[in-house]
Amino acid sequence: MLKIEHGTEAELIEQARVVRATVFIHEQGIDPELEYDELDPDCIHFVGTVDGEPVTTARLRPIGDGVGKVERVATLALARGNGYAKEIMLAIESVARTSELHELKLGAQLTALPFYERLGYEAYGDNFLDADIPHRMMKKTW
């Protein structure tokens, strides 16, 4: 069973970085300097664990005017297909709503657009490259 924690503690950020390194750096070949940025301390980190091992993560960064940006959504390959990314996104939305955010934005890899659309996110704008991977902006408002 997935257990989701969120916060800003260094231990939680380190667990998130382990998942992000596996997915983004090792699987997708993203340069570590692009993956690890100065924004981690400004974010609420979400980590989902199974039997105490981190398997999924994301971060939420308030960007002003009641808007938050969801970033670094990642699930380990061995844990995919279990609905964990959906659970972590729902946890983020719950925290966003109680934090008086009324909109979430994210830059989705094009392969992930259907996943976010099923969660009620709408694509907008043109495709763009982020770390040499095609993305498109998406948003959800309530």
Accessible surface in RSA format (square Angstrom, percent):
REM  Atomic radii and reference values for relative SASA: ProtOr
REM  Chains: A
REM  Algorithm: Lee & Richards
REM  Probe-radius: 1.40
REM  Slices: 20
REM RES _ NUM      All-atoms   Total-Side   Main-Chain    Non-polar    All polar
REM                ABS   REL    ABS   REL    ABS   REL    ABS   REL    ABS   REL
RES MET A   1   205.09 106.2 151.33 100.2  53.76 128.0 125.65 106.8  79.44 105.2
RES LEU A   2    16.10   9.0   0.76   0.5  15.34  38.6   1.00   0.7  15.10  40.6
RES LYS A   3   128.89  62.9 124.36  76.3   4.53  10.8  79.35  71.4  49.54  52.8
RES ILE A   4    49.63  28.2  20.72  15.4  28.92  69.7  20.72  14.9  28.92  78.5
RES GLU A   5    80.50  46.2  76.30  57.7   4.21  10.0  19.26  37.2  61.25  50.0
RES HIS A   6    94.96  51.9  73.11  50.8  21.85  55.9  41.63  42.9  53.32  62.0
RES GLY A   7    12.78  15.8   0.00   N/A  12.78  15.8  12.78  35.1   0.00   0.0
RES THR A   8    82.18  58.4  67.92  68.9  14.26  34.0  36.83  49.5  45.36  68.6
RES GLU A   9   108.12  62.1 100.35  75.9   7.77  18.5  61.57 119.1  46.55  38.0
RES ALA A  10    84.82  78.0  69.74 107.6  15.08  34.3  73.45 103.4  11.37  30.1
RES GLU A  11   130.53  74.9 120.62  91.3   9.91  23.6  50.55  97.8  79.99  65.3
RES LEU A  12    13.78   7.7  12.51   9.0   1.27   3.2  13.00   9.1   0.78   2.1
RES ILE A  13    27.02  15.4  27.02  20.1   0.00   0.0  27.02  19.5   0.00   0.0
RES GLU A  14   100.61  57.8 100.02  75.7   0.59   1.4  47.51  91.9  53.10  43.4
RES GLN A  15    44.10  24.7  43.01  31.4   1.09   2.6  13.57  28.9  30.53  23.2
RES ALA A  16     0.48   0.4   0.48   0.7   0.00   0.0   0.48   0.7   0.00   0.0
RES ARG A  17    66.51  27.9  65.91  33.6   0.60   1.4  11.72  16.0  54.79  33.2
RES VAL A  18    78.38  51.6  73.90  66.9   4.48  10.8  77.70  67.5   0.67   1.8
RES VAL A  19     0.09   0.1   0.09   0.1   0.00   0.0   0.09   0.1   0.00   0.0
RES ARG A  20     1.54   0.6   1.54   0.8   0.00   0.0   1.21   1.7   0.33   0.2
RES ALA A  21    20.03  18.4  20.03  30.9   0.00   0.0  20.03  28.2   0.00   0.0
RES THR A  22    50.86  36.2  50.86  51.6   0.00   0.0  32.52  43.7  18.35  27.7
RES VAL A  23     6.45   4.2   6.45   5.8   0.00   0.0   6.45   5.6   0.00   0.0
RES PHE A  24    17.21   8.6  17.21  10.7   0.00   0.0  17.21  10.4   0.00   0.0
RES ILE A  25    29.33  16.7  22.86  17.0   6.46  15.6  22.86  16.5   6.46  17.5
RES HIS A  26   138.37  75.6 107.02  74.4  31.35  80.2  72.46  74.7  65.91  76.7
RES GLU A  27    82.38  47.3  44.58  33.7  37.81  90.0  37.40  72.3  44.98  36.7
RES GLN A  28    70.21  39.3  41.30  30.2  28.91  68.8  23.38  49.8  46.83  35.5
RES GLY A  29    61.79  76.2   0.00   N/A  61.79  76.2  30.78  84.5  31.01  69.4
RES ILE A  30    19.66  11.2  13.24   9.9   6.41  15.5  17.79  12.8   1.86   5.1
RES ASP A  31    72.03  50.5  63.21  62.9   8.83  20.9  23.34  54.9  48.69  48.6
RES PRO A  32    66.44  48.4  65.44  59.7   1.00   3.6  65.72  54.3   0.72   4.5
RES GLU A  33   151.16  86.8 129.26  97.8  21.90  52.2  47.94  92.7 103.22  84.3
RES LEU A  34   104.87  58.4  90.61  64.8  14.26  35.8  92.99  65.3  11.88  32.0
RES GLU A  35     5.51   3.2   4.29   3.2   1.21   2.9   1.21   2.3   4.29   3.5
RES TYR A  36    61.43  28.7  48.70  27.7  12.74  33.1  42.38  31.9  19.05  23.5
RES ASP A  37    35.95  25.2  21.46  21.4  14.49  34.3  23.32  54.9  12.64  12.6
RES GLU A  38   137.58  79.0 117.14  88.6  20.43  48.6  72.65 140.5  64.92  53.0
RES LEU A  39    44.82  25.0  44.82  32.1   0.00   0.0  44.82  31.5   0.00   0.0
RES ASP A  40     3.63   2.5   3.21   3.2   0.42   1.0   3.21   7.5   0.42   0.4
RES PRO A  41    99.25  72.3  74.40  67.8  24.85  90.3  78.93  65.2  20.32 126.3
RES ASP A  42    91.31  64.0  70.26  69.9  21.05  49.8  25.25  59.4  66.06  65.9
RES CYS A  43     1.12   0.8   0.00   0.0   1.12   2.6   0.86   2.2   0.26   0.3
RES ILE A  44    38.97  22.2  38.97  29.0   0.00   0.0  38.97  28.1   0.00   0.0
RES HIS A  45     0.51   0.3   0.51   0.4   0.00   0.0   0.00   0.0   0.51   0.6
RES PHE A  46     0.00   0.0   0.00   0.0   0.00   0.0   0.00   0.0   0.00   0.0
RES VAL A  47     0.76   0.5   0.53   0.5   0.23   0.6   0.53   0.5   0.23   0.6
RES GLY A  48     0.00   0.0   0.00   N/A   0.00   0.0   0.00   0.0   0.00   0.0
RES THR A  49    11.11   7.9  10.40  10.5   0.70   1.7   4.86   6.5   6.24   9.4
RES VAL A  50    33.58  22.1  30.75  27.8   2.83   6.8  30.83  26.8   2.75   7.5
RES ASP A  51   138.70  97.2 100.07  99.6  38.62  91.3  42.41  99.8  96.29  96.0
RES GLY A  52    57.76  71.2   0.00   N/A  57.76  71.2  33.50  91.9  24.26  54.3
RES GLU A  53   115.40  66.3 115.40  87.3   0.00   0.0  43.13  83.4  72.27  59.0
RES PRO A  54    21.95  16.0  17.54  16.0   4.41  16.0  17.54  14.5   4.41  27.4
RES VAL A  55     8.67   5.7   8.67   7.8   0.00   0.0   8.67   7.5   0.00   0.0
RES THR A  56     0.00   0.0   0.00   0.0   0.00   0.0   0.00   0.0   0.00   0.0
RES THR A  57     0.55   0.4   0.55   0.6   0.00   0.0   0.00   0.0   0.55   0.8
RES ALA A  58     1.08   1.0   0.00   0.0   1.08   2.5   0.92   1.3   0.16   0.4
RES ARG A  59     1.26   0.5   1.26   0.6   0.00   0.0   0.91   1.2   0.35   0.2
RES LEU A  60     0.44   0.2   0.44   0.3   0.00   0.0   0.44   0.3   0.00   0.0
RES ARG A  61    46.67  19.6  46.67  23.8   0.00   0.0   4.60   6.3  42.07  25.5
RES PRO A  62    72.61  52.9  55.77  50.8  16.85  61.2  55.78  46.1  16.83 104.6
RES ILE A  63    75.99  43.2  38.34  28.6  37.65  90.7  46.94  33.8  29.05  78.8
RES GLY A  64    41.56  51.2   0.00   N/A  41.56  51.2  35.30  96.9   6.26  14.0
RES ASP A  65   138.68  97.1 109.93 109.4  28.74  68.0  39.95  94.0  98.73  98.5
RES GLY A  66    21.19  26.1   0.00   N/A  21.19  26.1  10.22  28.0  10.97  24.6
RES VAL A  67    17.28  11.4  17.27  15.6   0.02   0.0  17.27  15.0   0.02   0.1
RES GLY A  68     0.00   0.0   0.00   N/A   0.00   0.0   0.00   0.0   0.00   0.0
RES LYS A  69    50.77  24.8  50.77  31.2   0.00   0.0  12.73  11.5  38.05  40.5
RES VAL A  70     3.30   2.2   0.00   0.0   3.30   8.0   0.00   0.0   3.30   9.0
RES GLU A  71    16.97   9.7  10.70   8.1   6.27  14.9  12.09  23.4   4.88   4.0
RES ARG A  72    51.09  21.5  41.08  20.9  10.02  23.8  10.25  14.0  40.84  24.8
RES VAL A  73    31.51  20.7  13.98  12.7  17.53  42.3  13.98  12.1  17.53  47.6
RES ALA A  74     4.56   4.2   0.00   0.0   4.56  10.4   4.56   6.4   0.00   0.0
RES THR A  75    13.22   9.4   9.67   9.8   3.55   8.5   8.94  12.0   4.27   6.5
RES LEU A  76    26.48  14.7  26.48  18.9   0.00   0.0  26.48  18.6   0.00   0.0
RES ALA A  77    58.84  54.1  42.82  66.1  16.02  36.4  43.04  60.6  15.80  41.8
RES LEU A  78   150.88  84.0 112.29  80.3  38.59  97.0 124.64  87.5  26.24  70.6
RES ALA A  79     3.81   3.5   2.20   3.4   1.61   3.7   3.57   5.0   0.25   0.7
RES ARG A  80   113.88  47.8  91.65  46.7  22.24  52.9  55.02  75.2  58.86  35.7
RES GLY A  81    85.85 105.9   0.00   N/A  85.85 105.9  42.19 115.8  43.66  97.8
RES ASN A  82    84.41  58.2  57.49  55.6  26.92  64.8  12.81  30.8  71.60  69.2
RES GLY A  83    38.00  46.9   0.00   N/A  38.00  46.9  30.56  83.9   7.45  16.7
RES TYR A  84    33.45  15.6  31.25  17.8   2.20   5.7  10.17   7.6  23.28  28.7
RES ALA A  85    23.67  21.8  21.93  33.8   1.74   4.0  21.93  30.9   1.74   4.6
RES LYS A  86   104.48  51.0 103.91  63.8   0.56   1.3  46.01  41.4  58.47  62.3
RES GLU A  87    74.33  42.7  70.26  53.2   4.07   9.7  27.33  52.9  47.00  38.4
RES ILE A  88     0.00   0.0   0.00   0.0   0.00   0.0   0.00   0.0   0.00   0.0
RES MET A  89     0.00   0.0   0.00   0.0   0.00   0.0   0.00   0.0   0.00   0.0
RES LEU A  90    81.82  45.6  76.50  54.7   5.33  13.4  76.94  54.0   4.88  13.1
RES ALA A  91    26.15  24.0  16.86  26.0   9.29  21.1  25.17  35.5   0.97   2.6
RES ILE A  92     0.00   0.0   0.00   0.0   0.00   0.0   0.00   0.0   0.00   0.0
RES GLU A  93     7.41   4.3   7.41   5.6   0.00   0.0   2.95   5.7   4.46   3.6
RES SER A  94    62.92  53.2  57.38  76.6   5.54  12.8  28.00  59.6  34.92  48.9
RES VAL A  95    22.42  14.8  21.60  19.6   0.82   2.0  22.42  19.5   0.00   0.0
RES ALA A  96     0.00   0.0   0.00   0.0   0.00   0.0   0.00   0.0   0.00   0.0
RES ARG A  97   112.51  47.2  94.06  47.9  18.45  43.9  42.58  58.2  69.93  42.4
RES THR A  98   113.67  80.8  80.01  81.1  33.65  80.2  74.37  99.9  39.30  59.4
RES SER A  99    56.49  47.7  30.28  40.4  26.21  60.4  27.03  57.6  29.46  41.3
RES GLU A 100   153.88  88.3 131.56  99.5  22.32  53.1  53.53 103.5 100.34  81.9
RES LEU A 101    17.57   9.8  13.99  10.0   3.58   9.0  14.14   9.9   3.43   9.2
RES HIS A 102    83.89  45.9  83.72  58.2   0.17   0.4  68.14  70.2  15.76  18.3
RES GLU A 103    21.24  12.2  21.24  16.1   0.00   0.0   0.31   0.6  20.92  17.1
RES LEU A 104     0.00   0.0   0.00   0.0   0.00   0.0   0.00   0.0   0.00   0.0
RES LYS A 105    56.59  27.6  56.59  34.7   0.00   0.0   7.62   6.9  48.97  52.2
RES LEU A 106     3.63   2.0   3.63   2.6   0.00   0.0   3.63   2.5   0.00   0.0
RES GLY A 107    28.62  35.3   0.00   N/A  28.62  35.3   6.31  17.3  22.31  50.0
RES ALA A 108     2.21   2.0   0.00   0.0   2.21   5.0   2.21   3.1   0.00   0.0
RES GLN A 109    34.40  19.2  31.54  23.0   2.86   6.8  12.53  26.7  21.87  16.6
RES LEU A 110    56.13  31.3  46.84  33.5   9.28  23.3  47.03  33.0   9.10  24.5
RES THR A 111   126.06  89.7  95.89  97.2  30.17  71.9  90.23 121.2  35.83  54.2
RES ALA A 112    28.90  26.6  24.37  37.6   4.53  10.3  28.90  40.7   0.00   0.0
RES LEU A 113    27.63  15.4  27.63  19.8   0.00   0.0  27.63  19.4   0.00   0.0
RES PRO A 114    67.53  49.2  66.11  60.3   1.41   5.1  67.35  55.6   0.18   1.1
RES PHE A 115    45.08  22.6  44.04  27.3   1.04   2.7  44.04  26.7   1.04   3.0
RES TYR A 116    14.18   6.6  14.18   8.1   0.00   0.0   1.25   0.9  12.92  15.9
RES GLU A 117    92.03  52.8  76.37  57.8  15.65  37.3  25.55  49.4  66.47  54.3
RES ARG A 118   180.73  75.9 142.08  72.4  38.65  92.0  79.95 109.3 100.78  61.1
RES LEU A 119    16.77   9.3   8.77   6.3   8.01  20.1  14.11   9.9   2.66   7.2
RES GLY A 120    41.83  51.6   0.00   N/A  41.83  51.6  29.79  81.8  12.03  27.0
RES TYR A 121     4.32   2.0   0.00   0.0   4.32  11.2   0.00   0.0   4.32   5.3
RES GLU A 122   120.94  69.4 117.60  89.0   3.34   8.0  39.17  75.8  81.77  66.8
RES ALA A 123    31.20  28.7   7.36  11.4  23.84  54.2   7.36  10.4  23.84  63.2
RES TYR A 124    70.21  32.8  66.33  37.7   3.88  10.1  65.85  49.5   4.35   5.4
RES GLY A 125    49.07  60.5   0.00   N/A  49.07  60.5  35.00  96.1  14.07  31.5
RES ASP A 126   129.74  90.9 113.95 113.4  15.80  37.4  33.24  78.2  96.50  96.2
RES ASN A 127    89.45  61.7  66.22  64.0  23.24  56.0  20.11  48.4  69.34  67.0
RES PHE A 128    75.68  37.9  64.90  40.2  10.79  28.1  75.38  45.7   0.31   0.9
RES LEU A 129   120.75  67.2  92.35  66.1  28.40  71.4  92.44  64.9  28.32  76.2
RES ASP A 130    74.40  52.1  70.34  70.0   4.05   9.6  10.03  23.6  64.37  64.2
RES ALA A 131    30.15  27.7   7.76  12.0  22.39  50.9  12.94  18.2  17.21  45.6
RES ASP A 132   127.52  89.3 104.50 104.0  23.02  54.4  27.83  65.5  99.69  99.4
RES ILE A 133    33.82  19.2  33.50  25.0   0.32   0.8  33.82  24.4   0.00   0.0
RES PRO A 134    63.87  46.5  63.14  57.6   0.73   2.7  63.37  52.3   0.50   3.1
RES HIS A 135    14.88   8.1  14.88  10.3   0.00   0.0   3.96   4.1  10.92  12.7
RES ARG A 136    72.86  30.6  72.86  37.1   0.00   0.0   2.97   4.1  69.89  42.4
RES MET A 137    40.80  21.1  40.80  27.0   0.00   0.0  31.70  27.0   9.09  12.0
RES MET A 138     0.00   0.0   0.00   0.0   0.00   0.0   0.00   0.0   0.00   0.0
RES LYS A 139    75.07  36.6  74.04  45.4   1.03   2.4  23.53  21.2  51.53  54.9
RES LYS A 140    39.89  19.5  36.84  22.6   3.05   7.3  24.96  22.5  14.93  15.9
RES THR A 141    82.45  58.6  54.07  54.8  28.38  67.6  48.21  64.8  34.24  51.8
RES TRP A 142    87.68  35.2  36.76  17.8  50.92 119.6  70.25  37.5  17.43  28.3
END  Absolute sums over single chains surface
CHAIN  1 A     7528.8       5876.5       1652.4       4103.5       3425.3
END  Absolute sums over all chains
TOTAL          7528.8       5876.5       1652.4       4103.5       3425.3
